[in-house]
Amino acid sequence: MSGPVCAGASTAAFPSFTSYVRARGPVLLRTARSLTANPADAEDLLQTALTKTFMAWERIEDHRALDGYVRRALLNTRTSQWRKRKVDEYAYGDELPEPAGLPEGDPAERQVLHDAMWRAVMKLPDRQRAMVVLRYYEDLSEAQTAEVLGVSVGTVKSAVSRALGKLREDPELAPVR
């Protein structure tokens, strides 16, 4: 696993592993849920990533970069799972952020759109879904997404472009267009 791991740990940002998990757990769980369709699997995925982080806690030099370290552990663990079993997963009802700049409308209509968008994202192939989640859900740049996934920026651009094309073609999202 790559990440900001070095000797001489500085604990200025988080005095303990427990304080880090308390402060950042909900955000990290949301990231894990975006990588797997099953909420229980997401919790297991996060637990595994946090276990790896705990084991490396004393060697992590910059505790301000812990989210990146855990995110990388989440992706590495999930990628290993994908390689072990090539099963398509579909989720229903987990959260996706609302796109910025949309006019305020009926909350029920926004929820319907939100749910439809999430289902469409979860239908994407695993790798495309991970890239879309990192780019638009985690708001990482193309370069950051490429670094996290260990691929080139061009790979991110082409995969995200194909994923967005699939989302545009999803019949459930037709009323949005």
HELIX and SHEET records of a PDB file:
HELIX    1   1 PHE A   17  LEU A   35  1                                  19    
HELIX    2   2 PRO A   39  ALA A   56  1                                  18    
HELIX    3   3 TRP A   57  ARG A   59  5                                   3    
HELIX    4   4 HIS A   63  ALA A   65  5                                   3    
HELIX    5   5 LEU A   66  LYS A   84  1                                  19    
HELIX    6   6 PRO A  107  LYS A  123  1                                  17    
HELIX    7   7 ASP A  126  VAL A  132  1                                   7    
HELIX    8   8 VAL A  133  TYR A  137  3                                   5    
HELIX    9   9 GLU A  142  LEU A  149  1                                   8    
HELIX   10  10 VAL A  153  GLU A  169  1                                  17    
HELIX   11  11 PRO A  171  VAL A  176  5                                   6    
END                                                                             
